[in-house]
Amino acid sequence: MASKKTSRPLPSNDPERPQDEPPPRNFLKLLGPGLITGASDDDPSGIATYSQAGAQFGYRMLWTMLFVYPFMASIQEICARLGRVTGHGIAGNIRRYYSRWLLFPVVVLLLIANTINLAADLTAMGAALQLLVGGPQLLYIVLFACVSVFLQIRLSYKQYANLLKWFSLALFAYVATAFAAKVDWAQVLRGTLIPTLAFNGESLTLFIAILGTTISPYLFFWQAAGEVEEVENHPEEKPLKQAPAQAPEQIKRIKWDTYIGMGFSNLIAFFMILTVAATLHASGQTKIESAAQAAEALRPVAGPFAFALFAIGIIGTGMLALPVLAGSGAYAVGEALGWTVGLERKAGEARGFYGVIAAATAVGVALNFMHLDAIKALFWTAVINGVVAAPLMIVLMLMTTNRKVMGDFRLSRYLRVTGWLATALMIAATVGLFATWGK
């Protein structure tokens, strides 16, 4: 009998040729954690940031989407690999290999930032629906929150992941809105290819806000946890440390999923900036304080069609972002405390996990009844994310280059370089955030 041939593990210095192969024919079906993570990055809070960039600086901030893409994609691929190789999320791996004095502050700050961000997103969603149909904003906020929690509890991970992919289609509203406006494409090309950044408080603060929106801790936790869910949802698959023969196919899938997902995210953000630059900035409106305000301001400038698309996009992206914000916090808390976690689990099997999702969402709703100041909320979210992101990225890089954690699947040279560059960029952004505070 012929011996069964097995594939060798990919060592850390392997050129990883399977990554350069064409995508599989059914690659659209393989898009999962990366696509959902990228799409959720364009949440209503992100829309407000990108809208302000377009309103205040016109086309001059478009280059940031190209600049941040390789760093954003690399750090998300690193998170995905950590989950797929080890079979544990970020908090689970920190719990195994590092001190709890590091783990618990990170998890607590993540949960606080996610809850504030969730509250701000609910505010924007309620305001957007109110603009479209009238009625009480607070009632809409409660309904959106209840629907989100209900779907997370009732649907399996596979069902919910498919639903989130459909929600991601709402982001195309911003592409359509851009083509409904009068765009100066020569200025778009110049703003995309020629970086311009004035070294003053307003420019630096907005640039830092863009970095904090695109490279954010909740995205790290969600994507790593998504890869763990993918393993648990397919009995034939194992963590790569246990099943190295699966590595070529899975690493290739992760790469396609992540780079397409993050590319989709930045493409949509690009069109958000472009739309507001072509409409509001061109008409002299340079101050936007919320996503809903951006939608309302579009009505007299670009017409009711552009207004409606922009507002509908806020609701759709919010429905995509709410479970990612609440879920990433629940994964972090659950893994830190050693609970059973996962959207594939029944509510009775993971009471603590679903309890955190429900509690975070409930607090987000309660903040709105306390007359949440969305702008201050987003500012403090950016501060907390900045405090968490840089040290967390350092820990991520140390774990994913450590043979004890990753076995033979330590990072390739490209990911080591881009990962550390992204980390240095976020450290500089955090320093810049505090340096420009109040200016």
N, C-alpha and C positions, 0 to 999 in steps of 0.2 A: 504494500500500500504506500502510495506516495506521501511523503511528509507534507503537512499543511504549512504553507508559506505565510509568514507573518511579516508585517511591516515594522521596521526599526523605529524607535522614537526619534523625533527630530531634535538634535542637540541645539544648544543655545546659539551656536555659530552657523547653523545650517542656513543656506540661502532660501530655504522654504519655497522651493519651486512650485509646489501646488498652488500657492497664492497667486502666481502669475498665469495660471491656466485660465481659459475662458470660463465665465460663470456657467453653472449647470443650466440645462434647458428649462428646468422648472424653478429657476432661482427666485422668482417672485414669491413662490410659496415658502421659500426658506427665509425670507425677510421677516424678522421677528423683533427681538429685543432692541436691536440697533435702530430699526425704523421707528418703533414706538418711542424710544428714548429721544431720538432726534426730533420727532414731531412734537413731543410734549415740551421740548425746549422752547417752542414758539407759543408759549402760554399767554394768557392775557397780560400778565406782568411783563413778559418779554415784548409783547406788542406795544405796550406803553413806552418801553425803553427805545425800541426801534422807531416808533412814531416821533418821539422827541428828537432823535438823531436826525430824521428827515426834515422835521419842521425847523429845527434850529440851525442846521448846517447844510440843508439841501442835499445835493449829490455828493458832497465832500466826504461823507462817512461810509460810502459804499465799499471802499477798499478794505474796511475792517472785516468784512465777511470772507474775503479771500485770505487775508492775513491770518485770521484765527482758525481757519478750517483745519490745517494739518495738525495743529496742537490739540484742538477739540477732538478730532477723529482719533488721534493716537491715544489720548488718555482714556477715551471710551473703549477702544480696542483692548487696552491694558486691563481695564476693569472686566471686560467680557472674558478675556483669557483667564484671569484669576478665578472667576466663577466656574468656567468650563473645565479648567485643569484640576482644581481642587475639590469641586463639588460643594463649596461653601461660598457665601457672600463675603463682602468686605468686613462687616462686623464679626462674622464667624471666624474669619482668618485672623483678625486682630486679637480676638479672644484667645485663640490657640497659641499665638506666637509672641504676643506683646502683653504689656502690663494693663490691668484694668483701669489704672490711673490714666492711661491714654484713651482707652476705649470709651468709658462712660462720659467724660466731658464732650467727646466728639459726637456721641449719640444724642446727648441732651441738647447740644447746640443745633444739631441737624434737625431734631424734632421741633424745636422752637422756630427755627427759620422756615421749615416746611409748613408749619401751622399758620404762621403769619402770611406766607406766600399764598397758601390755600385760601385764607380769608380775603386777601386782595383779589385773587382770581374770581372768587364768588361775587365780590363787589362788582367787578367788571362785567361778569356774565349777567347778573341781575340788571345792571344799568343798560346793557346792550338789548336785552329782551324788552325792557321798559321803553326804550327808544323805538323799537320795532312795532310793538303792539299796545303800548300804554300799560296801565295797571300798577300794582304795588311791587316795588323792587324787592323789599324784604321777603315777600311771599315767594318770589321767583328764586331768591337765594336759598330758602329752605327747601324748595322743590328740587333744585339742582343737586343740593347736598344729599337729600334722601335718595334720589335716583342713583347717584354715584355709589353710595354705600350699599344700596340694595343689589345693584348689579355685581359689585365685587364679592358680596356674600353668596349670592345665588348662582352665579355662573362659575364654571370651572376655569382654570387658567387658560386652557386652549380656546374655549369659547370667548372669554373676555379679551384675550390677545387678538383674536380675529375681529372682534367688535372695535377695539382700539385702532386697528389698521383702517377700518372704514371711517372712523372719526378723523383720521389723519387726512382724508380727502378734503375736509373742510378748509385745509390750508391753501388749496388751489384758488380759493376765493380771492386771495391777495394777488395772485398772478393775474386773474381776470380783472381785478380792480385797477391794476397798473395799466392795462391796455385800454381801460375806459377813460384814462386821463391823457392829457396832452404832454407827452414826454419829450424832453430835449435829449435825444440819444447820443449826441456828441458829448454833452456834459456828463451823461451816464458813463460813457467809455472813459472819459478823463477821470471822473471820480472813482472809478473802479480800479484803474491801473496806476494812478499816480497818488501815493499816500500823502495826505496833508493833515497835519495836526498842530494846532496852535498850543503853545505851552502856557496856557492860562487855566484858571480854576474850572471854568465851564467845560472847555474841551477835554481836559484830563479827566474830570469827573464823569463825563458821558462815556469816554473811552473805557474807563474802568468799569462803568455800569454794563457796557456791552460785553466785556470780558467776563464779568460776574454772571451775566445772563446766559452766555454760551458755555462756560466751563463752570459747572455748579455741582456741589456735593450730592444733591439728591439724584442727579443723573448718574453719578458713579454707582451709588448703591442700587438703583433700579436696574441698570444694565447687568451688573454682576449677578444680582438675584434672578434676573430673567434667564440668564444662562443656566443657573442652578435649576430653575423650574423646567427648562427645556430638557435637562437630563432626567429629572424625576418624572416628566410627562411621557418619556419614551423608555420603556423597560429595557430595550435592547441597547441603550446607550449608558455609558459609565463616565465618571470623571476621567480625564485623559491620563492622569497619574496611574489609574487602575487599568485603563484600556488604551495603551499608546498606539495600537493599530488604527484607532479611529481618528488619530491626530490630523493626518493630511486633509481629510474631508472636512473635519470640524473647524480647523484653523482657516481653511479657505472660506468656509461659510461665514465664520465670524468676521473675516476681513471684508467680504462683500456686503454683508448685512450692516456693519458699522459704518463703512465709508459711504455707502449709498444713503443710509439713514442720516448721517451728519451732513452729507452734501445736500440732501433734501431740506433739512432744517435751515441751513445757511442760505440756500436758494430762496426759500420763502421769506426769510428775514431780509434778504437783499431786496425783494420786491416790496416788502413793507416800507423800508426806507425810501425806495424809489417812488412809491405811490404818494407818500406824504410830501416828499420833496417836490414832486411835480405838481402838487395841488396846493397844499397849505403854505409851504415855504414860498412857492411862486406867487401866492396871493398876499404875502406879508404876514401870515400867521406863524409865529415862531415859538410859541409856548403851548405845549401839550402836556397835560398832567395825568391823563389816564387813557386807556384804550377806547373807552366809550366816548370820551371827549373827542378823540381823533375821528371816530366814526361820525359823530354828530357834525363836526366841522367840515367833513367831506360833502355833506348834503348840498349846501349852497354853492360849493366850488366845483364839484365833479358830478353832481346830480344824484337823484334818488337811487339809481341802480348801484353806483359805487358805494353809496352809504349803506344800502341793504347788504351788499356782499361783505363789506368790512364788518358790520355788526354781526352777521350770521357766522362769520369766521371766528369772532371772539367767543361765541357760544360753543362752537364746535371744538375749538382748541382747548377751551376750558374743560369740556367733558373729557377730553383726552388727558389733560394735565392733573385734574383732581385725583384720580386713582394713583397716578405716579407719585405725586407729592405725599399723599396719605400712605400709600403702599411702601414707598422707600423708607419712610420713617418706621413703619411697622416691621419691615424686614430687619432694620438696624436694631430696634429695641428687642425684638424676638430673638435674634441671633446673639445679642449681647447677654441676654438672660438665659439662654439655652432652651428657649421655648420651641415648640413645633410651629413652623411658619410655612406659608405658601398659599397662593390663591387656588392651587389645585386641591388643597385640603378642605374638608367640610367644616362648617362653622363649629361643630361640636368637637372636632379634632384640634382646632387651633383657636381656642377662645381668646387667648391673650392677643394673638396676632390681629384678629378681626376687631377685638376690643380697642386696640390702638388706632386702627383705621377709623372706627366709628367715633372715638373720642377726639381725635385730631380734627375730623370734619365738623364735629359738634362745636368745638372751640372756635373753629373758623367761622361758623355761623354766628356764634355768640358775640364774637368781636364786631360783627356787622351791626348787631343790635346795640352795641355800645358806641355806635357812630364812629367806626374805624376810619381814620384818616389814611386813605389808600397810599398817598404819596409818602407819608412818614413810614407807613408799614413797609413799602418797597425799599425805602432807604435803609431801615434797620435790618431787613432781610439781606440786603447787599452787604451790610457791615458784618453780620453773623456769618454769611456764606464766605466772605473774605477771610474771616478769622479761622474758619474750619477748612476751607479748600486747600490752602498752601501746606499746612502740616499734614493734612490727610494725603495729599499727593506725594509728599516725601515718603510717608509710610507705604503708600501703594508702590512706589518705585523700589523701595527697599525689599518689600515682599516679593515682587515679581522678578527681581534679579537674584533672589535667594534660592539656592538649590534645595534647601530643606523644605521650602514652601512649594516650589514649582517643579521639583524634580528635574527632568531633562527638558522641561519646557520653559526655561527662563527666556526673557525677552531677547529678540533679535537686536542687532546693533542699531538699526533704524529706530525701533521703538524706544530703545534706551536713550538715544540722542534726543528725539522729539519729546519723549516723556519728561526728561529733565529740563529741556528748554521750556516746555509748558509749565513746569513747576516753578522755574525761575521767573517766568512771566507773571504768574499769579502772585508770587512773593512780592515782585515789584508793584503789581496792581494793588495789593493790600497796603503796602507802604504808601503808595500814592493816594489811596482812599483816605487814609488818616492825615496825610500831608495836606490834602485839599479840603479837609473837613471844615465847613463853615466859611469857605472862601467863595 
